[in-house]
Amino acid sequence: MLNAKENPDFLNSFLQYSTVILNKSQNSVKEYNYDLSNFFKFMSNHLGVSSSENIKDIDIHSLDVNFLKKITLEDIHSYLYYLKSTFNSKPATIARKVSTIRIFFNYMCQKEKVLEINPAQNLETPKLDKRQPKYLTLEDSQKLLQVTADESNRNSKRDFAIITLFLNCGMRLSELVGINIKDIQFDECKMTVIGKGNKERTIYLNKACMKAINEYLEVRPHDRIKYEDRDALFLSERLERISRRTVQYIVEKELKRAGLDINKYSVHKLRHTAATLMYQYGDVDIRALQELLGHESISTTEIYTHVSNKQVQDAVSRNPLSGEN
């Protein structure tokens, strides 16, 4: 839920615009609310509007447009330094907050037209380190599926279907918890999911996915389900749509049982795993992989074109000069 009563009017106006006009997802709007409210709390202290020692406790609901007019690019840089020095925020985290601040001030200048000067106009995005994604090997993936299928777990059919979809389809956490039974076209072995930016896309289901889903549906509860969640594919033990946190817990639990490091692997790493395995073993075209993963930019997909050490070793051994003395 948004903290509308705790927000200044200009922030609520931006959030409403993001929801209705930009059609941003509920999660995106929540992130905007969180990022901007923290930004304004810092600025309130930084600009001397508030003298509270604990920035989190600062009341910002009465701030007005005149407050925004005081903010400069240097002030924004001070906020970003605060994030880095106080919380050791990673470049990717700071980059997300930079993007939010830039979008907000663009809105205030171009849509609301209440600011003549945009302090974020020349705000730069931090340089991000290019890191290869962490992913499970084929053997680790098979081991994870094997332990999840253990029927000593009363939810084994559900949990196995969840892990199977992650490892085979590369879907996001939000996409998985949002699946409704009606979204699945069983005769055509495909489903529709809602990805980032409320964009709908088709995910094709292989035999392993169809088998796991059908076996789960045979044991899925049918009675006493929370009314608004009656069509949800995956249910919690409270008979409501499974939550993100529950899915994260399931994945952590099964990773531990498979002897895999939960500090290294997570739900999102299973998405990396699916993409990497399809690229390495499936001879998948990069454009097809982009569509499958729902990436807006192909540059995002290109992180999966990394090659393993084994591939490098094989390439060297196939050098026509490799047998020369």
C-alpha positions in Angstrom: 0.0 0.0 0.0 1.1 3.5 -0.8 1.7 5.9 2.1 -0.5 8.6 0.5 -1.3 10.4 3.8 2.4 10.6 4.6 3.4 12.0 1.2 3.4 15.6 0.0 0.8 16.4 -2.6 3.3 16.7 -5.4 4.5 13.2 -4.7 1.0 11.7 -4.7 0.3 13.5 -8.0 3.4 11.9 -9.6 2.5 8.5 -8.3 -1.0 8.8 -9.7 0.4 9.9 -13.0 2.7 6.9 -13.0 -0.1 4.6 -12.3 -2.8 5.9 -14.7 -0.9 7.5 -17.6 2.4 5.7 -17.6 0.6 2.4 -16.7 3.4 1.4 -14.3 2.9 -1.7 -12.2 2.0 -1.6 -8.6 5.5 -2.7 -7.6 7.1 0.0 -9.7 4.9 2.7 -8.1 5.7 1.3 -4.7 9.4 1.6 -5.5 8.9 5.2 -6.7 7.1 6.0 -3.5 9.9 4.4 -1.3 12.8 6.0 -3.2 11.3 9.5 -3.4 10.0 9.7 0.1 13.5 8.8 1.4 15.0 11.3 -1.0 12.7 14.1 0.3 13.4 13.2 3.9 17.1 13.5 3.3 16.6 16.8 1.5 14.4 18.1 4.3 17.3 17.6 6.7 20.0 18.6 4.2 18.2 21.9 3.4 17.5 22.8 7.0 13.7 22.3 6.8 13.9 19.7 9.5 16.4 19.2 12.3 15.6 15.6 13.2 18.6 13.4 13.8 16.8 10.3 12.5 16.1 10.9 8.8 13.5 8.1 8.7 11.3 9.9 11.2 11.1 13.1 9.3 7.6 14.2 8.4 7.4 15.3 4.7 3.6 15.4 4.1 3.5 19.3 4.3 6.3 19.9 1.9 5.3 22.0 -1.1 6.7 23.1 -4.5 8.7 25.9 -3.0 10.7 23.1 -1.3 11.5 21.5 -4.6 12.7 24.8 -6.1 15.5 24.8 -3.5 17.0 21.5 -4.7 20.1 21.7 -6.9 22.2 19.1 -8.7 24.8 19.4 -6.0 22.1 18.6 -3.4 21.2 15.5 -5.3 24.9 14.5 -5.5 25.0 14.9 -1.7 22.1 12.4 -1.4 23.8 9.9 -3.6 27.0 10.2 -1.5 24.9 9.7 1.6 23.5 6.4 0.2 27.0 5.3 -0.6 28.8 6.4 2.6 26.0 5.4 5.0 24.5 2.3 3.5 27.3 1.3 1.1 24.7 1.2 -1.6 25.7 -0.6 -4.7 26.0 1.2 -8.1 23.0 -0.6 -9.4 20.9 0.5 -6.4 22.1 4.1 -6.8 21.4 3.9 -10.6 17.8 2.9 -9.9 17.3 5.9 -7.5 18.9 8.2 -10.0 16.4 7.0 -12.6 13.5 7.6 -10.2 14.7 11.1 -9.3 15.2 12.0 -13.0 11.7 10.8 -14.0 10.1 12.7 -11.1 11.8 16.0 -11.9 11.0 15.6 -15.6 7.4 15.2 -14.6 7.4 18.3 -12.4 9.0 20.4 -15.2 7.3 19.1 -18.3 3.9 17.8 -17.1 3.1 19.9 -14.1 5.2 22.8 -15.3 5.8 24.0 -11.7 9.5 24.0 -12.0 11.4 26.3 -14.4 14.8 24.6 -13.7 15.2 20.8 -13.6 18.0 20.0 -11.1 18.2 16.5 -12.4 18.7 17.5 -16.0 22.4 16.8 -16.0 22.3 14.0 -13.4 24.5 11.2 -14.5 23.9 7.5 -13.9 26.7 5.7 -12.0 29.0 3.5 -14.0 28.0 -0.1 -13.5 30.4 -3.0 -13.2 29.8 -5.5 -15.9 29.6 -8.8 -14.1 28.8 -12.2 -15.5 25.6 -13.5 -14.0 25.8 -16.3 -11.3 24.0 -19.4 -12.4 23.7 -23.1 -11.5 25.5 -25.7 -13.6 23.4 -28.3 -15.4 24.4 -30.8 -12.7 23.4 -28.5 -9.9 20.1 -27.7 -11.6 19.3 -31.4 -11.9 20.2 -32.0 -8.3 17.9 -29.1 -7.2 15.0 -30.6 -9.1 15.8 -34.0 -7.6 15.7 -32.9 -4.0 12.6 -30.8 -4.6 10.7 -33.8 -6.0 11.2 -35.5 -2.6 7.6 -36.4 -1.6 8.4 -36.2 2.1 7.6 -32.6 1.7 3.8 -32.2 1.8 4.0 -29.5 -0.8 6.4 -31.3 -3.0 4.2 -31.2 -6.2 3.7 -27.4 -5.8 7.3 -26.7 -5.0 8.6 -28.9 -7.8 6.4 -27.1 -10.3 7.7 -23.7 -9.1 11.4 -24.8 -9.4 10.7 -26.4 -12.8 9.1 -23.2 -14.2 12.0 -21.1 -13.0 14.7 -23.4 -14.4 12.9 -24.0 -17.7 11.2 -20.7 -18.5 13.5 -18.1 -16.9 10.5 -16.2 -15.6 10.7 -13.5 -13.0 9.4 -13.9 -9.4 6.6 -11.4 -9.9 5.5 -13.3 -13.1 5.4 -16.6 -11.4 3.3 -15.5 -8.4 0.9 -13.7 -10.8 0.1 -16.8 -12.9 -3.6 -17.7 -13.1 -4.9 -21.0 -14.2 -6.8 -19.3 -17.0 -3.5 -17.9 -18.3 -2.4 -21.4 -19.3 -3.4 -22.8 -22.7 -3.0 -26.5 -22.0 -3.7 -27.6 -25.5 -1.1 -25.3 -27.0 1.5 -25.7 -24.1 1.9 -22.0 -23.5 0.9 -19.3 -21.0 0.7 -15.6 -20.8 2.4 -13.7 -18.0 2.6 -10.0 -17.0 6.2 -8.8 -17.0 7.9 -5.5 -16.3 5.9 -2.4 -17.2 2.7 -4.4 -17.3 3.8 -5.9 -20.6 2.1 -9.2 -21.5 4.2 -11.9 -23.1 3.8 -15.5 -24.1 5.9 -18.3 -22.4 6.0 -21.7 -24.1 6.0 -24.7 -21.8 8.0 -27.8 -22.5 7.1 -31.3 -21.5 8.7 -31.0 -18.1 6.7 -27.9 -17.3 3.4 -29.3 -18.5 4.0 -32.5 -16.5 4.9 -30.6 -13.3 1.9 -28.2 -13.6 -0.6 -31.0 -14.3 0.7 -33.1 -11.4 0.4 -30.1 -9.1 -3.1 -29.4 -10.3 -4.2 -32.9 -9.3 -3.4 -32.1 -5.6 -4.0 -28.4 -5.6 -6.8 -27.5 -3.1 -10.2 -26.6 -4.5 -12.2 -25.7 -1.4 -12.0 -22.8 1.0 -9.7 -20.8 -1.3 -9.7 -17.0 -0.6 -12.3 -15.6 -3.1 -10.1 -13.2 -5.0 -7.4 -15.9 -5.3 -9.5 -18.8 -6.5 -7.9 -18.7 -10.0 -4.3 -18.4 -8.8 -2.1 -21.3 -10.0 0.1 -21.4 -6.9 -1.5 -21.3 -3.5 -0.1 -21.0 0.0 -1.1 -23.1 2.9 -3.4 -20.3 3.9 -5.3 -21.0 0.7 -4.5 -17.7 -1.0 -2.2 -16.7 -3.8 1.3 -17.6 -2.9 3.5 -14.6 -1.9 6.8 -13.6 -3.2 8.4 -14.1 0.2 7.0 -17.7 0.4 8.4 -18.5 -3.0 11.8 -17.1 -1.9 11.6 -19.2 1.2 10.8 -22.3 -0.9 13.8 -21.7 -3.2 16.1 -21.1 -0.3 15.0 -24.2 1.5 15.5 -26.4 -1.6 18.8 -24.9 -2.4 20.0 -25.7 1.1 18.8 -29.3 0.7 20.6 -29.6 -2.5 23.8 -28.4 -0.8 24.0 -25.2 -2.7 25.1 -21.8 -1.3 22.0 -19.6 -0.6 24.4 -16.6 -0.4 25.4 -17.2 -3.9 22.1 -18.4 -5.5 18.5 -17.0 -5.2 15.3 -16.9 -7.1 16.7 -14.5 -9.7 19.7 -16.7 -10.2 17.4 -19.4 -11.3 16.3 -17.0 -14.1 20.0 -16.6 -15.0 20.4 -20.3 -14.9 17.5 -20.9 -17.3 18.8 -18.3 -19.8 22.4 -19.6 -19.6 21.4 -23.3 -20.1 19.2 -22.4 -23.0 22.0 -20.4 -24.6 24.8 -22.9 -23.9 22.9 -26.1 -24.7 19.9 -25.1 -26.8 21.6 -23.2 -29.6 19.2 -20.3 -29.0 19.4 -17.2 -31.0 20.1 -14.1 -28.9 17.0 -12.3 -30.3 14.8 -15.3 -29.4 16.3 -15.3 -25.9 15.5 -11.6 -25.6 11.9 -12.3 -26.4 11.7 -15.3 -24.1 13.1 -13.3 -21.1 11.0 -10.2 -21.8 14.0 -7.9 -22.0 13.3 -4.5 -23.5 16.9 -4.0 -24.6 19.1 -6.7 -26.2 22.1 -5.4 -24.3 20.5 -6.8 -21.1 20.2 -10.2 -22.8 23.8 -10.2 -23.9 25.1 -10.9 -20.4 24.1 -14.5 -21.1 26.4 -14.8 -24.1 29.3 -15.4 -21.8 31.2 -18.6 -22.4 32.2 -21.1 -19.8 35.8 -22.1 -19.1 35.1 -25.4 -20.7 34.1 -23.7 -23.9 37.3 -21.6 -23.9 39.3 -24.7 -23.3 37.6 -26.6 -26.1 38.2 -23.6 -28.5 41.9 -23.7 -27.7 42.1 -27.4 -28.2 40.4 -27.2 -31.6 43.0 -24.7 -32.9 44.5 -26.3 -36.0 48.0 -25.6 -34.6 47.3 -27.4 -31.3 49.1 -30.5 -32.4 52.3 -28.8 -33.6 55.5 -29.5 -31.7 
